[in-house]
């Protein structure tokens, strides 16, 4: 198990708390309210830091285990799952020769990491024909359908990620799948993507 990085954890909690506190005070929030929400922000950062070791252990173990084929991202499957984690899960099995090392992560590092308050995790794949959970397969089918809503041959690159976010956020608002796919197709519905792409 990787050693727990106490210093990095303290830095994350303090940075998250003070960042939220300063933003709240700049907006004119009451100090007592701002302190409560700053504490909640620090707590969410703590969840992220606490799970780093387990996620890293699984991925490193898969890379070293000759019997393991790869891994997949497993969301917790509730309505708090963000579009980023749902998109990672939609990739299905990721094999050793096609690892996530090239994926940009929310914190800018190229390692297994997640956003604050993320409760999702990686799970091992023992052989290429292993059946993945239904939730992962459903998300993979959703990803294909979202990409197909783009012009011509469909969305690609960063545009496909933005389309996925539009789709996912529509679902989180309670819209049905057809309506969410219509949002994915409409590039004018990006809303706050630029501000929130680091979530």
GROMACS elastic network, one bead per residue, 0.5 to 0.9 nm:
[ bonds ]
;  ai    aj funct       b0    kb
    1     4     6  0.86865   500
    1    53     6  0.67274   500
    1    54     6  0.74433   500
    1    56     6  0.82848   500
    1    57     6  0.57115   500
    2     5     6  0.86789   500
    2    52     6  0.89051   500
    2    53     6  0.56484   500
    2    54     6  0.81319   500
    2    56     6  0.73560   500
    2    57     6  0.65707   500
    3     6     6  0.88854   500
    3    53     6  0.72919   500
    4     7     6  0.89290   500
    4     8     6  0.89916   500
    4     9     6  0.85321   500
    4    49     6  0.88640   500
    4    50     6  0.81313   500
    4    52     6  0.85307   500
    4    53     6  0.67333   500
    5     8     6  0.55068   500
    5     9     6  0.62523   500
    5    10     6  0.88114   500
    5    49     6  0.84953   500
    5    53     6  0.88690   500
    6     9     6  0.50714   500
    6    10     6  0.62128   500
    6    11     6  0.86522   500
    7    10     6  0.52160   500
    7    11     6  0.62387   500
    7    12     6  0.86485   500
    8    11     6  0.50762   500
    8    12     6  0.61293   500
    8    13     6  0.86819   500
    8    49     6  0.82070   500
    9    12     6  0.50719   500
    9    13     6  0.62063   500
    9    14     6  0.85718   500
    9    45     6  0.81646   500
    9    46     6  0.68980   500
    9    49     6  0.59038   500
    9    50     6  0.80360   500
   10    13     6  0.52138   500
   10    14     6  0.60626   500
   10    15     6  0.83604   500
   10    46     6  0.85650   500
   11    14     6  0.52677   500
   11    15     6  0.58709   500
   11    16     6  0.84145   500
   12    15     6  0.51738   500
   12    16     6  0.59686   500
   12    17     6  0.84290   500
   12    42     6  0.75430   500
   12    45     6  0.62305   500
   12    46     6  0.74651   500
   12    49     6  0.78096   500
   13    16     6  0.52571   500
   13    17     6  0.60405   500
   13    18     6  0.85005   500
   13    39     6  0.87843   500
   13    41     6  0.79384   500
   13    43     6  0.70471   500
   13    44     6  0.83321   500
   13    45     6  0.56775   500
   13    46     6  0.61470   500
   13    49     6  0.88558   500
   14    17     6  0.51816   500
   14    18     6  0.59610   500
   14    19     6  0.82340   500
   14    42     6  0.66889   500
   15    18     6  0.53478   500
   15    19     6  0.57890   500
   15    20     6  0.84445   500
   15    42     6  0.77866   500
   16    19     6  0.52282   500
   16    20     6  0.62085   500
   16    21     6  0.85362   500
   16    38     6  0.73877   500
   16    39     6  0.86579   500
   16    41     6  0.58540   500
   16    42     6  0.51450   500
   16    43     6  0.86656   500
   16    44     6  0.84972   500
   16    45     6  0.65952   500
   17    20     6  0.53719   500
   17    21     6  0.60829   500
   17    22     6  0.86713   500
   17    35     6  0.83063   500
   17    37     6  0.81983   500
   17    39     6  0.58655   500
   17    40     6  0.77593   500
   17    41     6  0.56014   500
   17    43     6  0.83665   500
   17    45     6  0.86832   500
   18    22     6  0.59751   500
   18    23     6  0.84389   500
   18    38     6  0.67463   500
   18    39     6  0.89824   500
   18    42     6  0.84128   500
   19    22     6  0.53792   500
   19    23     6  0.62457   500
   19    24     6  0.85868   500
   19    38     6  0.78428   500
   19    41     6  0.88831   500
   20    23     6  0.51782   500
   20    24     6  0.60045   500
   20    25     6  0.85673   500
   20    34     6  0.77267   500
   20    35     6  0.87032   500
   20    37     6  0.74184   500
   20    38     6  0.52219   500
   20    39     6  0.87531   500
   20    41     6  0.68343   500
   20    42     6  0.86573   500
   21    24     6  0.51447   500
   21    25     6  0.61631   500
   21    26     6  0.85581   500
   21    31     6  0.83921   500
   21    34     6  0.56163   500
   21    35     6  0.63335   500
   21    36     6  0.89651   500
   21    37     6  0.76263   500
   21    38     6  0.52199   500
   21    39     6  0.87012   500
   22    25     6  0.51907   500
   22    26     6  0.61007   500
   22    27     6  0.86510   500
   22    34     6  0.84781   500
   22    38     6  0.89102   500
   23    26     6  0.50735   500
   23    27     6  0.63006   500
   23    28     6  0.87969   500
   23    29     6  0.89800   500
   23    34     6  0.88256   500
   24    27     6  0.51249   500
   24    28     6  0.64876   500
   24    29     6  0.54655   500
   24    30     6  0.82020   500
   24    31     6  0.83495   500
   24    33     6  0.87049   500
   24    34     6  0.56744   500
   24    35     6  0.88352   500
   24    37     6  0.86201   500
   24    38     6  0.84080   500
   25    29     6  0.52628   500
   25    30     6  0.71763   500
   25    31     6  0.69061   500
   25    34     6  0.67962   500
   26    29     6  0.75093   500
   28    31     6  0.86609   500
   29    32     6  0.84989   500
   29    33     6  0.68228   500
   29    34     6  0.61371   500
   30    33     6  0.53827   500
   30    34     6  0.60688   500
   30    35     6  0.86529   500
   31    35     6  0.60694   500
   31    36     6  0.87023   500
   32    35     6  0.51615   500
   32    36     6  0.64301   500
   32    37     6  0.89105   500
   33    36     6  0.52204   500
   33    37     6  0.64158   500
   33    38     6  0.85324   500
   34    37     6  0.53188   500
   34    38     6  0.59482   500
   34    39     6  0.85500   500
   35    39     6  0.61263   500
   35    40     6  0.86561   500
   36    39     6  0.51784   500
   36    40     6  0.64169   500
   36    41     6  0.87750   500
   37    41     6  0.61548   500
   37    42     6  0.86300   500
   38    42     6  0.62526   500
   38    43     6  0.85870   500
   39    42     6  0.50712   500
   39    43     6  0.61483   500
   39    44     6  0.87133   500
   40    44     6  0.62918   500
   40    45     6  0.87395   500
   41    44     6  0.51801   500
   41    45     6  0.64515   500
   41    46     6  0.87125   500
   41   116     6  0.81202   500
   41   117     6  0.87427   500
   42    45     6  0.50768   500
   42    46     6  0.62321   500
   42    47     6  0.88743   500
   42   116     6  0.87528   500
   43    47     6  0.64285   500
   43    48     6  0.88796   500
   43   116     6  0.84880   500
   43   117     6  0.77600   500
   44    47     6  0.51761   500
   44    48     6  0.66218   500
   44    49     6  0.88858   500
   44   115     6  0.87007   500
   44   118     6  0.79070   500
   45    48     6  0.51847   500
   45    49     6  0.63160   500
   45    50     6  0.86238   500
   45   115     6  0.78681   500
   45   117     6  0.62447   500
   45   118     6  0.89053   500
   46    49     6  0.51007   500
   46    50     6  0.59326   500
   46    51     6  0.86612   500
   46   116     6  0.75162   500
   46   117     6  0.76074   500
   47    50     6  0.51833   500
   47    51     6  0.64582   500
   47    52     6  0.89482   500
   47   116     6  0.66315   500
   47   117     6  0.52326   500
   47   118     6  0.69277   500
   47   119     6  0.75850   500
   48    51     6  0.55780   500
   48    52     6  0.65779   500
   48   113     6  0.78327   500
   48   114     6  0.64036   500
   48   115     6  0.64075   500
   48   116     6  0.50254   500
   48   117     6  0.56081   500
   48   118     6  0.59270   500
   48   119     6  0.76907   500
   49    52     6  0.53572   500
   49    53     6  0.80054   500
   49   113     6  0.87059   500
   49   114     6  0.88178   500
   49   116     6  0.81472   500
   50    53     6  0.69837   500
   50    54     6  0.83014   500
   51    54     6  0.55244   500
   51    55     6  0.63702   500
   51    56     6  0.86469   500
   51   113     6  0.86434   500
   51   114     6  0.89185   500
   51   118     6  0.86234   500
   51   119     6  0.78815   500
   51   121     6  0.82943   500
   52    55     6  0.53317   500
   52    56     6  0.60286   500
   52    57     6  0.84640   500
   52   112     6  0.75171   500
   52   113     6  0.63644   500
   52   114     6  0.81416   500
   53    56     6  0.51753   500
   53    57     6  0.59558   500
   53    58     6  0.86959   500
   54    57     6  0.50542   500
   54    58     6  0.63533   500
   54    59     6  0.88146   500
   54   121     6  0.82545   500
   54   122     6  0.87396   500
   55    58     6  0.53852   500
   55    59     6  0.64460   500
   55    60     6  0.86503   500
   55   112     6  0.65404   500
   55   113     6  0.76134   500
   55   121     6  0.61542   500
   55   122     6  0.59762   500
   55   123     6  0.85492   500
   56    59     6  0.52635   500
   56    60     6  0.59328   500
   56    61     6  0.82396   500
   56   111     6  0.80330   500
   56   112     6  0.61513   500
   56   113     6  0.81875   500
   56   122     6  0.87270   500
   57    60     6  0.52553   500
   57    61     6  0.58210   500
   57    62     6  0.84978   500
   58    61     6  0.50349   500
   58    62     6  0.61308   500
   58    63     6  0.86578   500
   58    71     6  0.83432   500
   58   122     6  0.68280   500
   58   123     6  0.69745   500
   58   124     6  0.70020   500
   59    62     6  0.51480   500
   59    63     6  0.62770   500
   59    64     6  0.87581   500
   59    70     6  0.80714   500
   59    71     6  0.71279   500
   59   112     6  0.77112   500
   59   122     6  0.73002   500
   59   123     6  0.81971   500
   59   124     6  0.77226   500
   60    63     6  0.51070   500
   60    64     6  0.63054   500
   60    65     6  0.85820   500
   61    64     6  0.51861   500
   61    65     6  0.58794   500
   61    68     6  0.85412   500
   61   124     6  0.88101   500
   62    65     6  0.51319   500
   62    66     6  0.78780   500
   62    67     6  0.82798   500
   62    68     6  0.55026   500
   62    69     6  0.71999   500
   62    70     6  0.60400   500
   62    71     6  0.71934   500
   62    96     6  0.78846   500
   62   124     6  0.65597   500
   62   125     6  0.81466   500
   62   126     6  0.87057   500
   63    66     6  0.77495   500
   63    68     6  0.75548   500
   63    69     6  0.83158   500
   63    70     6  0.73414   500
   63    96     6  0.63545   500
   64    67     6  0.88860   500
   64    68     6  0.82290   500
   65    68     6  0.54311   500
   65    69     6  0.84212   500
   66    69     6  0.78034   500
   67   126     6  0.64499   500
   67   127     6  0.78703   500
   68    71     6  0.83242   500
   68    95     6  0.89373   500
   68    96     6  0.85700   500
   68   124     6  0.70792   500
   68   125     6  0.60995   500
   68   127     6  0.65431   500
   69    93     6  0.87939   500
   69    94     6  0.83227   500
   69    95     6  0.56503   500
   69    96     6  0.62865   500
   69   124     6  0.77759   500
   69   125     6  0.54974   500
   69   126     6  0.51091   500
   69   127     6  0.52078   500
   69   128     6  0.63733   500
   70    93     6  0.66214   500
   70    94     6  0.54791   500
   70    96     6  0.51579   500
   70    97     6  0.85373   500
   70    98     6  0.87274   500
   70    99     6  0.79011   500
   70   123     6  0.86536   500
   70   124     6  0.59683   500
   70   126     6  0.68946   500
   70   127     6  0.78789   500
   70   128     6  0.82082   500
   71    92     6  0.83066   500
   71    93     6  0.56171   500
   71    94     6  0.54356   500
   71    95     6  0.65310   500
   71    96     6  0.81475   500
   71    99     6  0.87320   500
   71   122     6  0.64307   500
   71   123     6  0.53631   500
   71   126     6  0.81859   500
   72    88     6  0.81801   500
   72    89     6  0.65866   500
   72    90     6  0.89644   500
   72    91     6  0.75730   500
   72    92     6  0.56620   500
   72    94     6  0.58562   500
   72    95     6  0.86487   500
   72   121     6  0.84775   500
   72   122     6  0.55268   500
   72   123     6  0.54560   500
   72   124     6  0.65588   500
   72   125     6  0.70716   500
   72   132     6  0.85261   500
   72   136     6  0.85191   500
   73    85     6  0.76076   500
   73    86     6  0.85170   500
   73    88     6  0.60517   500
   73    90     6  0.81554   500
   73    91     6  0.80161   500
   73    92     6  0.73163   500
   73    93     6  0.80825   500
   73    94     6  0.87587   500
   73   120     6  0.72926   500
   73   121     6  0.58528   500
   73   123     6  0.64191   500
   73   136     6  0.81498   500
   74    77     6  0.82019   500
   74    85     6  0.82240   500
   74    86     6  0.84595   500
   74    88     6  0.84534   500
   74    89     6  0.58109   500
   74   120     6  0.58320   500
   74   121     6  0.53646   500
   74   122     6  0.57359   500
   74   123     6  0.66582   500
   74   133     6  0.85333   500
   74   135     6  0.83371   500
   74   136     6  0.70542   500
   75    78     6  0.80693   500
   75    81     6  0.68229   500
   75    85     6  0.65593   500
   75    86     6  0.66851   500
   75    88     6  0.88800   500
   75    89     6  0.67171   500
   75   119     6  0.74447   500
   75   121     6  0.65795   500
   75   122     6  0.85961   500
   75   135     6  0.82726   500
   75   136     6  0.82069   500
   76    80     6  0.85578   500
   76    81     6  0.70281   500
   76   119     6  0.65918   500
   76   120     6  0.55027   500
   76   121     6  0.80877   500
   77    80     6  0.80948   500
   77    81     6  0.66647   500
   77    86     6  0.88413   500
   77   120     6  0.86809   500
   77   135     6  0.73292   500
   78    81     6  0.59817   500
   79    82     6  0.82502   500
   79   172     6  0.66615   500
   80   118     6  0.89748   500
   80   172     6  0.84083   500
   81    84     6  0.83288   500
   81    85     6  0.66278   500
   81    86     6  0.67503   500
   81   118     6  0.78568   500
   81   119     6  0.84077   500
   81   120     6  0.81069   500
   82    85     6  0.56190   500
   82    86     6  0.63276   500
   82    87     6  0.86591   500
   82   118     6  0.84623   500
   82   165     6  0.87846   500
   82   168     6  0.79054   500
   82   169     6  0.83952   500
   82   172     6  0.89970   500
   82   199     6  0.82478   500
   83    86     6  0.50462   500
   83    87     6  0.59854   500
   83    88     6  0.86354   500
   83   164     6  0.71738   500
   83   165     6  0.55385   500
   83   166     6  0.87714   500
   83   167     6  0.86178   500
   83   168     6  0.56420   500
   83   169     6  0.72109   500
   84    87     6  0.50914   500
   84    88     6  0.62851   500
   84    89     6  0.86853   500
   84   106     6  0.87564   500
   84   115     6  0.89699   500
   84   161     6  0.85341   500
   84   164     6  0.87664   500
   84   165     6  0.77138   500
   84   197     6  0.87772   500
   84   199     6  0.75852   500
   85    88     6  0.50283   500
   85    89     6  0.61606   500
   85    90     6  0.85511   500
   85   114     6  0.81243   500
   85   115     6  0.89728   500
   85   118     6  0.84096   500
   85   120     6  0.72999   500
   86    89     6  0.50973   500
   86    90     6  0.61841   500
   86   136     6  0.85181   500
   86   139     6  0.68615   500
   86   168     6  0.81975   500
   87    91     6  0.69251   500
   87   139     6  0.74318   500
   87   140     6  0.82344   500
   87   143     6  0.73555   500
   87   161     6  0.80119   500
   87   164     6  0.73661   500
   87   165     6  0.86139   500
   88    91     6  0.55976   500
   88    92     6  0.78833   500
   89    92     6  0.58249   500
   89    93     6  0.85928   500
   89   135     6  0.85132   500
   89   136     6  0.57190   500
   89   137     6  0.86363   500
   89   139     6  0.67904   500
   89   140     6  0.74602   500
   90    93     6  0.89511   500
   90   135     6  0.88043   500
   90   136     6  0.58273   500
   90   137     6  0.70472   500
   90   138     6  0.77105   500
   90   141     6  0.76308   500
   90   142     6  0.77024   500
   90   143     6  0.63070   500
   90   144     6  0.89994   500
   91    94     6  0.71135   500
   91   136     6  0.80544   500
   91   137     6  0.89241   500
   91   139     6  0.82027   500
   91   140     6  0.61518   500
   91   143     6  0.83677   500
   92   132     6  0.74480   500
   92   136     6  0.61298   500
   92   137     6  0.69415   500
   92   139     6  0.84769   500
   92   140     6  0.65887   500
   93   124     6  0.87541   500
   93   125     6  0.69204   500
   93   128     6  0.79223   500
   93   130     6  0.89022   500
   93   132     6  0.77941   500
   94    97     6  0.83311   500
   94    98     6  0.61661   500
   94    99     6  0.60338   500
   94   100     6  0.74367   500
   94   125     6  0.83449   500
   95    98     6  0.52399   500
   95    99     6  0.60216   500
   95   100     6  0.89931   500
   95   125     6  0.81131   500
   95   128     6  0.80774   500
   96    99     6  0.52960   500
   96   100     6  0.88809   500
   98   101     6  0.82552   500
   98   102     6  0.87484   500
   99   102     6  0.72361   500
   99   103     6  0.85481   500
  100   103     6  0.52792   500
  100   104     6  0.86044   500
  100   110     6  0.77530   500
  100   111     6  0.75610   500
  100   112     6  0.77247   500
  101   104     6  0.81660   500
  101   110     6  0.54837   500
  101   111     6  0.62489   500
  101   112     6  0.82132   500
  102   110     6  0.65461   500
  102   111     6  0.88340   500
  103   109     6  0.89517   500
  103   110     6  0.63437   500
  103   111     6  0.82933   500
  104   107     6  0.82885   500
  104   108     6  0.62346   500
  104   109     6  0.67874   500
  104   110     6  0.58462   500
  104   111     6  0.84896   500
  105   108     6  0.51981   500
  105   109     6  0.56920   500
  105   110     6  0.59284   500
  105   111     6  0.70981   500
  105   112     6  0.76311   500
  105   113     6  0.66538   500
  105   114     6  0.72263   500
  105   115     6  0.87600   500
  105   198     6  0.84067   500
  106   109     6  0.76090   500
  106   113     6  0.75564   500
  106   114     6  0.64677   500
  106   115     6  0.62302   500
  106   197     6  0.80455   500
  106   198     6  0.51076   500
  106   199     6  0.61833   500
  107   110     6  0.86126   500
  107   113     6  0.74379   500
  107   114     6  0.74883   500
  107   115     6  0.73707   500
  107   198     6  0.73649   500
  107   199     6  0.86997   500
  108   111     6  0.88864   500
  108   198     6  0.87131   500
  109   112     6  0.83569   500
  109   113     6  0.79371   500
  110   113     6  0.82583   500
  112   122     6  0.86239   500
  114   117     6  0.83684   500
  114   118     6  0.60946   500
  114   119     6  0.86445   500
  114   120     6  0.82027   500
  114   199     6  0.87287   500
  115   118     6  0.55850   500
  115   198     6  0.82368   500
  115   199     6  0.59236   500
  116   119     6  0.89408   500
  116   199     6  0.79991   500
  118   121     6  0.85866   500
  125   128     6  0.72473   500
  125   129     6  0.89652   500
  125   130     6  0.66786   500
  125   131     6  0.89639   500
  125   132     6  0.84676   500
  126   129     6  0.85838   500
  126   130     6  0.68067   500
  127   130     6  0.54486   500
  128   131     6  0.86478   500
  129   132     6  0.89934   500
  131   134     6  0.87454   500
  132   135     6  0.82448   500
  132   136     6  0.64844   500
  132   137     6  0.67365   500
  133   136     6  0.54859   500
  133   137     6  0.65739   500
  133   138     6  0.87981   500
  134   137     6  0.50661   500
  134   138     6  0.59978   500
  134   139     6  0.85652   500
  135   138     6  0.51063   500
  135   139     6  0.62369   500
  135   140     6  0.86298   500
  136   139     6  0.51962   500
  136   140     6  0.62165   500
  136   141     6  0.87690   500
  137   140     6  0.50121   500
  137   141     6  0.63150   500
  137   142     6  0.86462   500
  138   141     6  0.51663   500
  138   142     6  0.62164   500
  138   143     6  0.86940   500
  139   143     6  0.61190   500
  139   144     6  0.87106   500
  140   143     6  0.50918   500
  140   144     6  0.64722   500
  140   145     6  0.88040   500
  141   144     6  0.52144   500
  141   145     6  0.63462   500
  141   146     6  0.86833   500
  142   145     6  0.50794   500
  142   146     6  0.60460   500
  142   147     6  0.85848   500
  142   164     6  0.88150   500
  142   181     6  0.89578   500
  143   146     6  0.50900   500
  143   147     6  0.61463   500
  143   148     6  0.85662   500
  143   160     6  0.88025   500
  143   164     6  0.70792   500
  144   147     6  0.52823   500
  144   148     6  0.62562   500
  145   148     6  0.50833   500
  145   149     6  0.66539   500
  145   181     6  0.76612   500
  146   149     6  0.54029   500
  146   150     6  0.76590   500
  146   154     6  0.84038   500
  146   155     6  0.79250   500
  146   160     6  0.76208   500
  146   163     6  0.67041   500
  146   164     6  0.62304   500
  146   167     6  0.72214   500
  146   180     6  0.89816   500
  146   181     6  0.61849   500
  146   184     6  0.61407   500
  146   185     6  0.74847   500
  147   150     6  0.59789   500
  147   153     6  0.86220   500
  147   154     6  0.52683   500
  147   156     6  0.69849   500
  147   159     6  0.89188   500
  147   160     6  0.58337   500
  147   161     6  0.88137   500
  147   163     6  0.73733   500
  147   164     6  0.77543   500
  147   184     6  0.82873   500
  147   185     6  0.85346   500
  148   151     6  0.79572   500
  148   152     6  0.87087   500
  148   153     6  0.70695   500
  148   155     6  0.66152   500
  148   185     6  0.84504   500
  149   153     6  0.89105   500
  149   154     6  0.58654   500
  149   155     6  0.70061   500
  149   163     6  0.84331   500
  149   181     6  0.71123   500
  149   182     6  0.77484   500
  149   184     6  0.66551   500
  149   186     6  0.84915   500
  150   153     6  0.70174   500
  150   156     6  0.82037   500
  150   159     6  0.86511   500
  150   160     6  0.80002   500
  150   163     6  0.81823   500
  150   184     6  0.79555   500
  150   185     6  0.56190   500
  150   186     6  0.82697   500
  150   187     6  0.86774   500
  151   154     6  0.51356   500
  151   155     6  0.68066   500
  151   185     6  0.81781   500
  152   155     6  0.82536   500
  153   156     6  0.85219   500
  154   160     6  0.81784   500
  155   158     6  0.83792   500
  155   159     6  0.57386   500
  155   161     6  0.84791   500
  155   163     6  0.75057   500
  155   185     6  0.87418   500
  156   159     6  0.56615   500
  156   161     6  0.79842   500
  157   160     6  0.55603   500
  157   161     6  0.69452   500
  158   161     6  0.51193   500
  158   162     6  0.63921   500
  158   163     6  0.86953   500
  159   162     6  0.50721   500
  159   163     6  0.61260   500
  159   164     6  0.85496   500
  159   187     6  0.83654   500
  160   164     6  0.60847   500
  160   165     6  0.86336   500
  160   184     6  0.87478   500
  161   164     6  0.50283   500
  161   165     6  0.62865   500
  161   166     6  0.87798   500
  162   165     6  0.50860   500
  162   166     6  0.63551   500
  162   167     6  0.86870   500
  162   184     6  0.79577   500
  162   187     6  0.80542   500
  162   190     6  0.68935   500
  162   193     6  0.70947   500
  162   197     6  0.87752   500
  163   166     6  0.51272   500
  163   167     6  0.62351   500
  163   168     6  0.86345   500
  163   181     6  0.87304   500
  163   183     6  0.76812   500
  163   185     6  0.67409   500
  163   186     6  0.78617   500
  163   187     6  0.70560   500
  163   189     6  0.88910   500
  163   190     6  0.79297   500
  164   167     6  0.50190   500
  164   168     6  0.60186   500
  164   169     6  0.84882   500
  164   181     6  0.89036   500
  164   184     6  0.62854   500
  165   168     6  0.50639   500
  165   169     6  0.59490   500
  165   170     6  0.84015   500
  165   184     6  0.76594   500
  165   190     6  0.82127   500
  165   193     6  0.79155   500
  166   169     6  0.53753   500
  166   170     6  0.61951   500
  166   171     6  0.87657   500
  166   180     6  0.73303   500
  166   181     6  0.83500   500
  166   183     6  0.57569   500
  166   184     6  0.51411   500
  166   185     6  0.85882   500
  166   186     6  0.84812   500
  166   187     6  0.85439   500
  166   189     6  0.69136   500
  166   190     6  0.65206   500
  166   191     6  0.85557   500
  166   193     6  0.87233   500
  167   170     6  0.52814   500
  167   171     6  0.64310   500
  167   172     6  0.88350   500
  167   177     6  0.82391   500
  167   179     6  0.84354   500
  167   181     6  0.57117   500
  167   182     6  0.78584   500
  167   183     6  0.58228   500
  167   185     6  0.85526   500
  168   171     6  0.51203   500
  168   172     6  0.62480   500
  168   173     6  0.87377   500
  168   180     6  0.71537   500
  168   184     6  0.85183   500
  169   173     6  0.62690   500
  169   174     6  0.88323   500
  169   175     6  0.89641   500
  169   180     6  0.79665   500
  170   173     6  0.51273   500
  170   174     6  0.66848   500
  170   175     6  0.55748   500
  170   176     6  0.80064   500
  170   177     6  0.84293   500
  170   179     6  0.75742   500
  170   180     6  0.50424   500
  170   181     6  0.85140   500
  170   183     6  0.70713   500
  170   184     6  0.87215   500
  171   174     6  0.51617   500
  171   175     6  0.50460   500
  171   176     6  0.64279   500
  171   177     6  0.67918   500
  171   179     6  0.84227   500
  171   180     6  0.59208   500
  172   175     6  0.72956   500
  175   178     6  0.81927   500
  175   179     6  0.60792   500
  175   180     6  0.62211   500
  176   179     6  0.54374   500
  176   180     6  0.62029   500
  176   181     6  0.87556   500
  177   181     6  0.61336   500
  177   182     6  0.86287   500
  178   181     6  0.51266   500
  178   182     6  0.63289   500
  178   183     6  0.88310   500
  179   182     6  0.50118   500
  179   183     6  0.64579   500
  179   184     6  0.87796   500
  180   183     6  0.50652   500
  180   184     6  0.63422   500
  180   185     6  0.88184   500
  181   185     6  0.63074   500
  181   186     6  0.88251   500
  182   185     6  0.51341   500
  182   186     6  0.65062   500
  183   186     6  0.52353   500
  183   187     6  0.78377   500
  183   188     6  0.88511   500
  183   189     6  0.66682   500
  183   190     6  0.89944   500
  184   187     6  0.70841   500
  184   189     6  0.80473   500
  185   188     6  0.89693   500
  185   189     6  0.88949   500
  186   189     6  0.58686   500
  186   190     6  0.82309   500
  187   190     6  0.60779   500
  188   191     6  0.78190   500
  190   193     6  0.56148   500
  190   194     6  0.82468   500
  191   194     6  0.80897   500
  192   195     6  0.54913   500
  192   196     6  0.61832   500
  192   197     6  0.84153   500
  193   196     6  0.51509   500
  193   197     6  0.55546   500
  194   197     6  0.56150   500
  194   198     6  0.85252   500
  195   198     6  0.75518   500
  195   199     6  0.89704   500
  196   199     6  0.55874   500
